[in-house]
């Protein structure tokens, strides 16, 4: 019997599709948790491994740098060599690197293991979404993507809580050992349940494109990560940003001229794709920037500890999860359409940020209202954006589409932190009383004060800076939602197909042909 894996087209319903989605979400959750769980272990790493501040920074950054740099390459590899195969490879690499991290005896070993986890994480982020597109038809896909998208919110909320609970009873290596059973269970389930699919158009690997995309993404992401610490005008940040931007520009030029591009730049002629891309960046911008501001607001203004602050952010994640798991967004999609869902979601996200800015400065009650409204907006907008991006890319390029979606999330979140952080610092410096003028941070400003009145004035200046930043973020998200919806509406009215063909699809045939049996 021919067990030929077929290229992703119109999937026939898979009897185990919801079980497969659960396995995929479990693997995805592990990847997201490792973006946040390590933050609570910094004191333990410093004490037990003798890690310096630079070591800690590289331990945290190595994972996100490698992962973000490899997203497009990992997606392309999944399309070419098989999405199931790359998902299995990603799980194996992630599990082995997690074991290496748990057993590390020095900061250098831990940094190397975290980089290895980043390689596995890039494969998992891209292949999980591609498999969702493979096993669900158009009717069920919005709900499935909504559930998949909820994992990001769950990972954000659960990371510090799980990390804190483990460190209360075990040593820091337990943060990585918990990945092993998840990786093993997921690997067995993937091999057993997930059908194979790949693009068999005979493309050669785009090795130079992969190298240029990695250089570009790593340079830009590193500049964004180090900017708040080293200063946005420091030589380190400027050189990194310049290298990254030049790398991305060279990547775009190369992809326009290479016969078999990793990312077909003709996608950017598709209004649906452009609308989804611009909206996706701004949703991530609002989420990344607002979370950066909210954690400071809760701890530095309202006075909560790290664990208390984490618990008070949970309503945001719970709201997103509740709406997506109940399928509310998926049921509204046929009524509102993609542009309507995006406008509604991003308007609610902007309204939540505004509510926190105006009502959350002096207590948690007003902030709670804003968090819930933000959660509703994210639950509406984020899965819709992911679905729009994936629908605008040919099915044979599903892995690359997932890589584009992941890259947008990384870039948007980093941009949100950079821009809103700059607004915060500018407003804070402008409102500081003379006694604290020139201080670069809230602790430094408070250290210069002598009376309770001066300390109150400094704290009020910081709270005002946070409020202004949140309003700027709200305005950017709202306007971005309007632009994205307008582009998508124009694409629908012009009758532009969501799936490009011919040259725009990056293939010479209207659909990929079945693969030969392996």
HUFEN-V455736 format. One record per residue. N is the residue number from 1. SS is DSSP state (~ for helix, > for strand, _ for the rest). D_CENTER is the distance of its C-alpha to the mean C-alpha in whole Angstrom. Layout:
N&SS&D_CENTER / N&SS&D_CENTER
This chain:
1&_&41 / 2&_&39 / 3&_&35 / 4&_&34 / 5&_&30 / 6&_&29 / 7&_&27 / 8&_&24 / 9&_&26 / 10&_&27 / 11&_&26 / 12&_&29 / 13&_&29 / 14&_&28 / 15&_&30 / 16&_&27 / 17&~&24 / 18&~&23 / 19&~&24 / 20&~&22 / 21&~&19 / 22&~&19 / 23&~&19 / 24&~&16 / 25&~&14 / 26&~&16 / 27&~&15 / 28&~&11 / 29&~&12 / 30&~&14 / 31&~&11 / 32&~&8 / 33&~&12 / 34&~&12 / 35&~&10 / 36&~&12 / 37&~&15 / 38&~&17 / 39&~&17 / 40&~&20 / 41&~&22 / 42&~&22 / 43&~&26 / 44&~&27 / 45&~&26 / 46&~&28 / 47&~&31 / 48&~&31 / 49&_&29 / 50&_&31 / 51&_&27 / 52&_&28 / 53&~&25 / 54&~&24 / 55&~&24 / 56&~&22 / 57&~&19 / 58&~&19 / 59&~&19 / 60&~&15 / 61&~&14 / 62&~&16 / 63&~&13 / 64&~&10 / 65&~&12 / 66&~&14 / 67&~&11 / 68&~&9 / 69&~&13 / 70&~&14 / 71&~&11 / 72&~&14 / 73&~&16 / 74&~&15 / 75&~&15 / 76&~&18 / 77&~&20 / 78&~&19 / 79&~&21 / 80&~&24 / 81&~&24 / 82&_&23 / 83&~&20 / 84&~&22 / 85&~&23 / 86&~&20 / 87&~&18 / 88&~&21 / 89&~&21 / 90&~&18 / 91&~&19 / 92&~&22 / 93&~&20 / 94&~&18 / 95&~&21 / 96&~&23 / 97&~&21 / 98&~&20 / 99&~&24 / 100&~&25 / 101&~&23 / 102&~&25 / 103&_&28 / 104&_&27 / 105&_&30 / 106&_&29 / 107&~&26 / 108&~&26 / 109&~&26 / 110&~&23 / 111&~&21 / 112&~&22 / 113&~&21 / 114&~&18 / 115&~&17 / 116&~&19 / 117&~&16 / 118&~&13 / 119&~&15 / 120&~&15 / 121&~&12 / 122&~&11 / 123&~&14 / 124&~&13 / 125&~&9 / 126&~&11 / 127&~&15 / 128&~&14 / 129&~&13 / 130&~&16 / 131&~&18 / 132&~&17 / 133&~&18 / 134&~&21 / 135&~&23 / 136&_&22 / 137&_&24 / 138&~&24 / 139&~&25 / 140&~&23 / 141&~&20 / 142&~&19 / 143&~&19 / 144&~&18 / 145&~&14 / 146&~&14 / 147&~&15 / 148&~&12 / 149&~&10 / 150&~&12 / 151&~&11 / 152&~&7 / 153&~&10 / 154&~&13 / 155&~&11 / 156&~&10 / 157&~&14 / 158&~&16 / 159&~&14 / 160&~&17 / 161&~&20 / 162&~&20 / 163&~&20 / 164&~&23 / 165&~&25 / 166&~&25 / 167&~&26 / 168&~&28 / 169&~&30 / 170&_&29 / 171&_&28 / 172&_&25 / 173&_&25 / 174&~&24 / 175&~&21 / 176&~&20 / 177&~&23 / 178&~&22 / 179&~&20 / 180&~&23 / 181&~&24 / 182&~&21 / 183&~&21 / 184&~&24 / 185&~&24 / 186&~&21 / 187&~&23 / 188&~&26 / 189&~&25 / 190&~&23 / 191&~&26 / 192&~&28 / 193&~&27 / 194&_&24 / 195&_&26 / 196&_&26 / 197&_&25 / 198&_&24 / 199&_&25 / 200&_&29 / 201&_&30 / 202&_&31 / 203&_&29 / 204&_&29 / 205&_&26 / 206&_&25 / 207&~&25 / 208&~&25 / 209&~&22 / 210&~&20 / 211&~&21 / 212&~&21 / 213&~&17 / 214&~&17 / 215&~&19 / 216&~&17 / 217&~&14 / 218&~&15 / 219&~&17 / 220&~&15 / 221&~&12 / 222&~&15 / 223&~&17 / 224&~&14 / 225&~&14 / 226&~&18 / 227&~&19 / 228&~&19 / 229&~&21 / 230&~&23 / 231&_&24 / 232&_&22 / 233&_&26 / 234&_&26 / 235&~&27 / 236&~&24 / 237&~&22 / 238&~&24 / 239&~&25 / 240&~&21 / 241&~&20 / 242&~&23 / 243&~&22 / 244&~&19 / 245&~&20 / 246&~&23 / 247&~&21 / 248&~&19 / 249&~&22 / 250&~&24 / 251&~&22 / 252&~&22 / 253&~&26 / 254&~&26 / 255&~&24 / 256&~&27 / 257&~&30 / 258&_&29 / 259&_&30 / 260&_&27 / 261&_&24 / 262&_&21 / 263&_&19 / 264&_&22 / 265&~&22 / 266&~&24 / 267&~&21 / 268&~&21 / 269&~&24 / 270&_&23 / 271&~&23 / 272&~&21 / 273&~&18 / 274&~&18 / 275&~&18 / 276&~&15 / 277&~&13 / 278&~&15 / 279&~&14 / 280&~&10 / 281&~&10 / 282&~&12 / 283&~&10 / 284&~&7 / 285&~&10 / 286&~&12 / 287&~&10 / 288&~&9 / 289&~&12 / 290&~&14 / 291&~&13 / 292&~&14 / 293&~&17 / 294&~&18 / 295&~&18 / 296&~&20 / 297&~&22 / 298&~&23 / 299&~&24 / 300&~&26 / 301&~&27 / 302&_&28 / 303&_&28 / 304&_&26 / 305&_&26 / 306&~&22 / 307&~&23 / 308&~&24 / 309&~&21 / 310&~&19 / 311&~&21 / 312&~&21 / 313&~&18 / 314&~&18 / 315&~&19 / 316&~&16 / 317&~&14 / 318&~&18 / 319&~&18 / 320&~&15 / 321&~&16 / 322&~&20 / 323&~&19 / 324&~&17 / 325&~&20 / 326&~&23 / 327&_&22 / 328&~&23 / 329&~&20 / 330&~&21 / 331&~&25 / 332&~&24 / 333&~&23 / 334&~&26 / 335&~&28 / 336&~&26 / 337&~&24 / 338&~&21 / 339&~&22 / 340&~&23 / 341&~&20 / 342&~&18 / 343&~&21 / 344&~&21 / 345&~&18 / 346&~&17 / 347&~&20 / 348&~&20 / 349&~&17 / 350&~&19 / 351&~&22 / 352&~&20 / 353&~&19 / 354&~&23 / 355&~&24 / 356&~&23 / 357&~&24 / 358&~&27 / 359&~&28 / 360&_&26 / 361&_&28 / 362&_&30 / 363&_&29 / 364&~&27 / 365&~&28 / 366&~&27 / 367&~&23 / 368&~&23 / 369&~&24 / 370&~&22 / 371&~&19 / 372&~&20 / 373&~&20 / 374&~&17 / 375&~&16 / 376&~&18 / 377&~&16 / 378&~&13 / 379&~&14 / 380&~&16 / 381&~&14 / 382&~&11 / 383&~&12 / 384&~&15 / 385&~&13 / 386&~&11 / 387&~&15 / 388&~&16 / 389&~&14 / 390&~&16 / 391&~&19 / 392&_&20 / 393&_&19 / 394&_&22 / 395&~&22 / 396&~&23 / 397&~&20 / 398&~&17 / 399&~&16 / 400&~&15 / 401&~&14 / 402&~&11 / 403&~&11 / 404&~&11 / 405&~&8 / 406&~&6 / 407&~&7 / 408&~&7 / 409&~&4 / 410&~&5 / 411&~&8 / 412&~&8 / 413&~&7 / 414&~&9 / 415&~&12 / 416&~&12 / 417&~&13 / 418&~&15 / 419&~&17 / 420&~&17 / 421&~&18 / 422&~&21 / 423&~&22 / 424&~&23 / 425&~&25 / 426&~&27 / 427&~&28 / 428&~&28 / 429&~&31 / 430&~&33 / 431&~&33 / 432&_&34 / 433&_&38 / 434&~&40 / 435&~&41 / 436&~&37 / 437&_&36 / 438&_&35 / 439&_&32 / 440&_&29 / 441&_&27 / 442&~&28 / 443&~&30 / 444&~&32 / 445&~&33 / 446&~&34 / 447&~&36 / 448&_&38 / 449&_&39 / 450&_&43 / 451&_&43 / 452&~&41 / 453&~&41 / 454&~&40 / 455&~&37 / 456&~&36 / 457&~&36 / 458&~&34 / 459&~&31 / 460&~&32 / 461&~&31 / 462&~&28 / 463&~&27 / 464&~&28 / 465&~&26 / 466&~&23 / 467&~&24 / 468&~&25 / 469&~&21 / 470&~&20 / 471&~&22 / 472&~&21 / 473&~&18 / 474&~&19 / 475&~&21 / 476&~&18 / 477&~&16 / 478&~&20 / 479&~&21 / 480&~&18 / 481&~&18 / 482&~&22 / 483&~&21 / 484&~&19 / 485&~&21 / 486&~&24 / 487&~&23 / 488&~&22 / 489&~&26 / 490&~&28 / 491&~&26 / 492&~&27 / 493&~&31 / 494&_&31 / 495&_&31 / 496&_&28 / 497&_&27 / 498&_&24 / 499&_&24 / 500&_&26 / 501&_&29 / 502&~&31 / 503&~&30 / 504&~&27 / 505&~&26 / 506&_&26 / 507&_&29 / 508&_&33 / 509&_&33 / 510&_&32 / 511&_&30 / 512&_&30 / 513&_&33 / 514&_&33 / 515&_&32 / 516&_&35 / 517&_&36 / 518&_&34
